[in-house]
Amino acid sequence: MIHYGRDKDKKKVLELLFEQRKDSLKKFGIEVFLKELFGYYGILK
């Protein structure tokens, strides 16, 4: 449901999920930055 939210709401959820999972992602060789995620979800600010 993140895709259909308002930008400020999507940003909050993505920040929370990112903080919870960034270490696990790194363990599997997935390097992603929060700013990249915002771009994937169309958040420009």
HTML snippet that shows the backbone in 3Dmol.js (N, CA, C, O; Angstrom):
<script src="https://3Dmol.org/build/3Dmol-min.js"></script>
<div id="view" style="width:600px;height:400px;position:relative"></div>
<script>
const pdb = `
ATOM      1  N   MET A   1       0.815  -1.203   0.000  1.00  0.00           N
ATOM      2  CA  MET A   1       0.000   0.000   0.000  1.00  0.00           C
ATOM      3  C   MET A   1       0.857   1.265   0.000  1.00  0.00           C
ATOM      4  O   MET A   1       0.336   2.372  -0.131  1.00  0.00           O
ATOM      5  N   ILE A   2       2.141   1.103   0.144  1.00  0.00           N
ATOM      6  CA  ILE A   2       3.023   2.270   0.162  1.00  0.00           C
ATOM      7  C   ILE A   2       2.892   3.056  -1.139  1.00  0.00           C
ATOM      8  O   ILE A   2       2.945   4.286  -1.131  1.00  0.00           O
ATOM      9  N   HIS A   3       2.721   2.359  -2.241  1.00  0.00           N
ATOM     10  CA  HIS A   3       2.684   3.013  -3.546  1.00  0.00           C
ATOM     11  C   HIS A   3       1.575   4.047  -3.662  1.00  0.00           C
ATOM     12  O   HIS A   3       1.707   5.005  -4.424  1.00  0.00           O
ATOM     13  N   TYR A   4       0.504   3.878  -2.936  1.00  0.00           N
ATOM     14  CA  TYR A   4      -0.661   4.741  -3.102  1.00  0.00           C
ATOM     15  C   TYR A   4      -0.784   5.833  -2.047  1.00  0.00           C
ATOM     16  O   TYR A   4      -1.747   6.600  -2.066  1.00  0.00           O
ATOM     17  N   GLY A   5       0.157   5.915  -1.146  1.00  0.00           N
ATOM     18  CA  GLY A   5       0.096   6.913  -0.074  1.00  0.00           C
ATOM     19  C   GLY A   5       0.575   8.281  -0.513  1.00  0.00           C
ATOM     20  O   GLY A   5       1.095   8.462  -1.614  1.00  0.00           O
ATOM     21  N   ARG A   6       0.386   9.228   0.373  1.00  0.00           N
ATOM     22  CA  ARG A   6       0.924  10.570   0.138  1.00  0.00           C
ATOM     23  C   ARG A   6       2.426  10.522   0.390  1.00  0.00           C
ATOM     24  O   ARG A   6       2.911   9.681   1.148  1.00  0.00           O
ATOM     25  N   ASP A   7       3.155  11.430  -0.250  1.00  0.00           N
ATOM     26  CA  ASP A   7       4.614  11.415  -0.140  1.00  0.00           C
ATOM     27  C   ASP A   7       5.094  11.449   1.304  1.00  0.00           C
ATOM     28  O   ASP A   7       5.995  10.695   1.673  1.00  0.00           O
ATOM     29  N   LYS A   8       4.506  12.312   2.124  1.00  0.00           N
ATOM     30  CA  LYS A   8       4.990  12.404   3.507  1.00  0.00           C
ATOM     31  C   LYS A   8       4.725  11.116   4.278  1.00  0.00           C
ATOM     32  O   LYS A   8       5.508  10.745   5.153  1.00  0.00           O
ATOM     33  N   ASP A   9       3.630  10.433   3.962  1.00  0.00           N
ATOM     34  CA  ASP A   9       3.329   9.160   4.625  1.00  0.00           C
ATOM     35  C   ASP A   9       4.249   8.050   4.122  1.00  0.00           C
ATOM     36  O   ASP A   9       4.744   7.240   4.906  1.00  0.00           O
ATOM     37  N   LYS A  10       4.473   8.021   2.811  1.00  0.00           N
ATOM     38  CA  LYS A  10       5.375   7.022   2.239  1.00  0.00           C
ATOM     39  C   LYS A  10       6.775   7.185   2.813  1.00  0.00           C
ATOM     40  O   LYS A  10       7.456   6.204   3.112  1.00  0.00           O
ATOM     41  N   LYS A  11       7.192   8.433   2.963  1.00  0.00           N
ATOM     42  CA  LYS A  11       8.534   8.713   3.469  1.00  0.00           C
ATOM     43  C   LYS A  11       8.720   8.157   4.884  1.00  0.00           C
ATOM     44  O   LYS A  11       9.750   7.555   5.190  1.00  0.00           O
ATOM     45  N   LYS A  12       7.725   8.360   5.735  1.00  0.00           N
ATOM     46  CA  LYS A  12       7.796   7.852   7.111  1.00  0.00           C
ATOM     47  C   LYS A  12       7.912   6.330   7.137  1.00  0.00           C
ATOM     48  O   LYS A  12       8.739   5.769   7.857  1.00  0.00           O
ATOM     49  N   VAL A  13       7.077   5.676   6.345  1.00  0.00           N
ATOM     50  CA  VAL A  13       7.070   4.210   6.322  1.00  0.00           C
ATOM     51  C   VAL A  13       8.387   3.679   5.763  1.00  0.00           C
ATOM     52  O   VAL A  13       8.963   2.738   6.309  1.00  0.00           O
ATOM     53  N   LEU A  14       8.858   4.279   4.680  1.00  0.00           N
ATOM     54  CA  LEU A  14      10.114   3.827   4.091  1.00  0.00           C
ATOM     55  C   LEU A  14      11.292   4.025   5.041  1.00  0.00           C
ATOM     56  O   LEU A  14      12.170   3.166   5.128  1.00  0.00           O
ATOM     57  N   GLU A  15      11.314   5.141   5.747  1.00  0.00           N
ATOM     58  CA  GLU A  15      12.383   5.382   6.720  1.00  0.00           C
ATOM     59  C   GLU A  15      12.372   4.316   7.808  1.00  0.00           C
ATOM     60  O   GLU A  15      13.424   3.805   8.192  1.00  0.00           O
ATOM     61  N   LEU A  16      11.197   3.984   8.297  1.00  0.00           N
ATOM     62  CA  LEU A  16      11.065   2.968   9.341  1.00  0.00           C
ATOM     63  C   LEU A  16      11.520   1.596   8.833  1.00  0.00           C
ATOM     64  O   LEU A  16      12.318   0.920   9.482  1.00  0.00           O
ATOM     65  N   LEU A  17      11.007   1.195   7.676  1.00  0.00           N
ATOM     66  CA  LEU A  17      11.371  -0.108   7.121  1.00  0.00           C
ATOM     67  C   LEU A  17      12.855  -0.183   6.795  1.00  0.00           C
ATOM     68  O   LEU A  17      13.499  -1.207   7.027  1.00  0.00           O
ATOM     69  N   PHE A  18      13.389   0.894   6.260  1.00  0.00           N
ATOM     70  CA  PHE A  18      14.808   0.928   5.916  1.00  0.00           C
ATOM     71  C   PHE A  18      15.679   0.735   7.153  1.00  0.00           C
ATOM     72  O   PHE A  18      16.626  -0.052   7.134  1.00  0.00           O
ATOM     73  N   GLU A  19      15.362   1.441   8.209  1.00  0.00           N
ATOM     74  CA  GLU A  19      16.144   1.323   9.443  1.00  0.00           C
ATOM     75  C   GLU A  19      16.071  -0.089  10.015  1.00  0.00           C
ATOM     76  O   GLU A  19      17.052  -0.590  10.566  1.00  0.00           O
ATOM     77  N   GLN A  20      14.918  -0.728   9.885  1.00  0.00           N
ATOM     78  CA  GLN A  20      14.745  -2.080  10.417  1.00  0.00           C
ATOM     79  C   GLN A  20      15.502  -3.124   9.603  1.00  0.00           C
ATOM     80  O   GLN A  20      15.920  -4.146  10.146  1.00  0.00           O
ATOM     81  N   ARG A  21      15.680  -2.877   8.309  1.00  0.00           N
ATOM     82  CA  ARG A  21      16.173  -3.938   7.423  1.00  0.00           C
ATOM     83  C   ARG A  21      17.510  -3.668   6.754  1.00  0.00           C
ATOM     84  O   ARG A  21      18.020  -4.532   6.041  1.00  0.00           O
ATOM     85  N   LYS A  22      18.091  -2.492   6.962  1.00  0.00           N
ATOM     86  CA  LYS A  22      19.312  -2.161   6.222  1.00  0.00           C
ATOM     87  C   LYS A  22      20.463  -3.123   6.518  1.00  0.00           C
ATOM     88  O   LYS A  22      21.223  -3.454   5.609  1.00  0.00           O
ATOM     89  N   ASP A  23      20.610  -3.573   7.746  1.00  0.00           N
ATOM     90  CA  ASP A  23      21.692  -4.504   8.078  1.00  0.00           C
ATOM     91  C   ASP A  23      21.486  -5.859   7.405  1.00  0.00           C
ATOM     92  O   ASP A  23      22.441  -6.467   6.921  1.00  0.00           O
ATOM     93  N   SER A  24      20.255  -6.325   7.376  1.00  0.00           N
ATOM     94  CA  SER A  24      19.954  -7.595   6.710  1.00  0.00           C
ATOM     95  C   SER A  24      20.222  -7.499   5.215  1.00  0.00           C
ATOM     96  O   SER A  24      20.752  -8.433   4.614  1.00  0.00           O
ATOM     97  N   LEU A  25      19.862  -6.389   4.624  1.00  0.00           N
ATOM     98  CA  LEU A  25      20.111  -6.198   3.195  1.00  0.00           C
ATOM     99  C   LEU A  25      21.609  -6.242   2.902  1.00  0.00           C
ATOM    100  O   LEU A  25      22.039  -6.866   1.931  1.00  0.00           O
ATOM    101  N   LYS A  26      22.392  -5.586   3.734  1.00  0.00           N
ATOM    102  CA  LYS A  26      23.851  -5.578   3.543  1.00  0.00           C
ATOM    103  C   LYS A  26      24.433  -6.984   3.650  1.00  0.00           C
ATOM    104  O   LYS A  26      25.357  -7.330   2.913  1.00  0.00           O
ATOM    105  N   LYS A  27      23.900  -7.793   4.558  1.00  0.00           N
ATOM    106  CA  LYS A  27      24.377  -9.171   4.716  1.00  0.00           C
ATOM    107  C   LYS A  27      24.240  -9.956   3.421  1.00  0.00           C
ATOM    108  O   LYS A  27      25.060 -10.823   3.122  1.00  0.00           O
ATOM    109  N   PHE A  28      23.201  -9.648   2.657  1.00  0.00           N
ATOM    110  CA  PHE A  28      22.944 -10.354   1.408  1.00  0.00           C
ATOM    111  C   PHE A  28      23.524  -9.632   0.196  1.00  0.00           C
ATOM    112  O   PHE A  28      23.226  -9.977  -0.947  1.00  0.00           O
ATOM    113  N   GLY A  29      24.354  -8.628   0.460  1.00  0.00           N
ATOM    114  CA  GLY A  29      25.025  -7.926  -0.629  1.00  0.00           C
ATOM    115  C   GLY A  29      24.167  -6.908  -1.346  1.00  0.00           C
ATOM    116  O   GLY A  29      24.482  -6.498  -2.463  1.00  0.00           O
ATOM    117  N   ILE A  30      23.091  -6.501  -0.713  1.00  0.00           N
ATOM    118  CA  ILE A  30      22.203  -5.503  -1.311  1.00  0.00           C
ATOM    119  C   ILE A  30      22.502  -4.165  -0.662  1.00  0.00           C
ATOM    120  O   ILE A  30      22.213  -3.944   0.514  1.00  0.00           O
ATOM    121  N   GLU A  31      23.085  -3.281  -1.453  1.00  0.00           N
ATOM    122  CA  GLU A  31      23.404  -1.956  -0.926  1.00  0.00           C
ATOM    123  C   GLU A  31      22.449  -0.948  -1.554  1.00  0.00           C
ATOM    124  O   GLU A  31      22.470  -0.705  -2.761  1.00  0.00           O
ATOM    125  N   VAL A  32      21.634  -0.386  -0.718  1.00  0.00           N
ATOM    126  CA  VAL A  32      20.659   0.602  -1.176  1.00  0.00           C
ATOM    127  C   VAL A  32      20.660   1.747  -0.171  1.00  0.00           C
ATOM    128  O   VAL A  32      20.881   1.547   1.023  1.00  0.00           O
ATOM    129  N   PHE A  33      20.413   2.923  -0.668  1.00  0.00           N
ATOM    130  CA  PHE A  33      20.395   4.100   0.185  1.00  0.00           C
ATOM    131  C   PHE A  33      18.973   4.634   0.278  1.00  0.00           C
ATOM    132  O   PHE A  33      18.169   4.453  -0.637  1.00  0.00           O
ATOM    133  N   LEU A  34      18.676   5.281   1.367  1.00  0.00           N
ATOM    134  CA  LEU A  34      17.331   5.792   1.601  1.00  0.00           C
ATOM    135  C   LEU A  34      16.893   6.730   0.481  1.00  0.00           C
ATOM    136  O   LEU A  34      15.744   6.688   0.040  1.00  0.00           O
ATOM    137  N   LYS A  35      17.796   7.559   0.035  1.00  0.00           N
ATOM    138  CA  LYS A  35      17.470   8.501  -1.046  1.00  0.00           C
ATOM    139  C   LYS A  35      17.072   7.751  -2.325  1.00  0.00           C
ATOM    140  O   LYS A  35      16.189   8.196  -3.059  1.00  0.00           O
ATOM    141  N   GLU A  36      17.722   6.620  -2.584  1.00  0.00           N
ATOM    142  CA  GLU A  36      17.368   5.795  -3.736  1.00  0.00           C
ATOM    143  C   GLU A  36      15.941   5.269  -3.601  1.00  0.00           C
ATOM    144  O   GLU A  36      15.157   5.311  -4.549  1.00  0.00           O
ATOM    145  N   LEU A  37      15.623   4.777  -2.415  1.00  0.00           N
ATOM    146  CA  LEU A  37      14.273   4.255  -2.183  1.00  0.00           C
ATOM    147  C   LEU A  37      13.225   5.327  -2.424  1.00  0.00           C
ATOM    148  O   LEU A  37      12.193   5.073  -3.045  1.00  0.00           O
ATOM    149  N   PHE A  38      13.494   6.515  -1.935  1.00  0.00           N
ATOM    150  CA  PHE A  38      12.553   7.610  -2.161  1.00  0.00           C
ATOM    151  C   PHE A  38      12.334   7.809  -3.657  1.00  0.00           C
ATOM    152  O   PHE A  38      11.204   8.014  -4.099  1.00  0.00           O
ATOM    153  N   GLY A  39      13.392   7.750  -4.423  1.00  0.00           N
ATOM    154  CA  GLY A  39      13.281   7.897  -5.874  1.00  0.00           C
ATOM    155  C   GLY A  39      12.436   6.799  -6.499  1.00  0.00           C
ATOM    156  O   GLY A  39      11.628   7.068  -7.387  1.00  0.00           O
ATOM    157  N   TYR A  40      12.617   5.556  -6.041  1.00  0.00           N
ATOM    158  CA  TYR A  40      11.841   4.433  -6.565  1.00  0.00           C
ATOM    159  C   TYR A  40      10.346   4.622  -6.320  1.00  0.00           C
ATOM    160  O   TYR A  40       9.516   4.167  -7.106  1.00  0.00           O
ATOM    161  N   TYR A  41      10.019   5.289  -5.234  1.00  0.00           N
ATOM    162  CA  TYR A  41       8.619   5.508  -4.878  1.00  0.00           C
ATOM    163  C   TYR A  41       8.109   6.882  -5.300  1.00  0.00           C
ATOM    164  O   TYR A  41       7.016   7.287  -4.906  1.00  0.00           O
ATOM    165  N   GLY A  42       8.890   7.592  -6.094  1.00  0.00           N
ATOM    166  CA  GLY A  42       8.444   8.870  -6.636  1.00  0.00           C
ATOM    167  C   GLY A  42       8.447  10.016  -5.642  1.00  0.00           C
ATOM    168  O   GLY A  42       7.740  11.005  -5.828  1.00  0.00           O
ATOM    169  N   ILE A  43       9.237   9.888  -4.589  1.00  0.00           N
ATOM    170  CA  ILE A  43       9.330  10.953  -3.591  1.00  0.00           C
ATOM    171  C   ILE A  43      10.531  11.812  -3.965  1.00  0.00           C
ATOM    172  O   ILE A  43      11.674  11.363  -3.883  1.00  0.00           O
ATOM    173  N   LEU A  44      10.272  13.027  -4.369  1.00  0.00           N
ATOM    174  CA  LEU A  44      11.338  13.883  -4.875  1.00  0.00           C
ATOM    175  C   LEU A  44      11.923  14.799  -3.824  1.00  0.00           C
ATOM    176  O   LEU A  44      13.023  15.319  -4.014  1.00  0.00           O
ATOM    177  N   LYS A  45      11.236  15.014  -2.734  1.00  0.00           N
ATOM    178  CA  LYS A  45      11.701  15.950  -1.708  1.00  0.00           C
ATOM    179  C   LYS A  45      12.458  15.240  -0.629  1.00  0.00           C
ATOM    180  O   LYS A  45      12.924  15.875   0.318  1.00  0.00           O
TER     181      LYS A  45
END
`;
const viewer = $3Dmol.createViewer("view");
viewer.addModel(pdb, "pdb");
viewer.setStyle({}, {cartoon: {color: "spectrum"}});
viewer.zoomTo();
viewer.render();
</script>
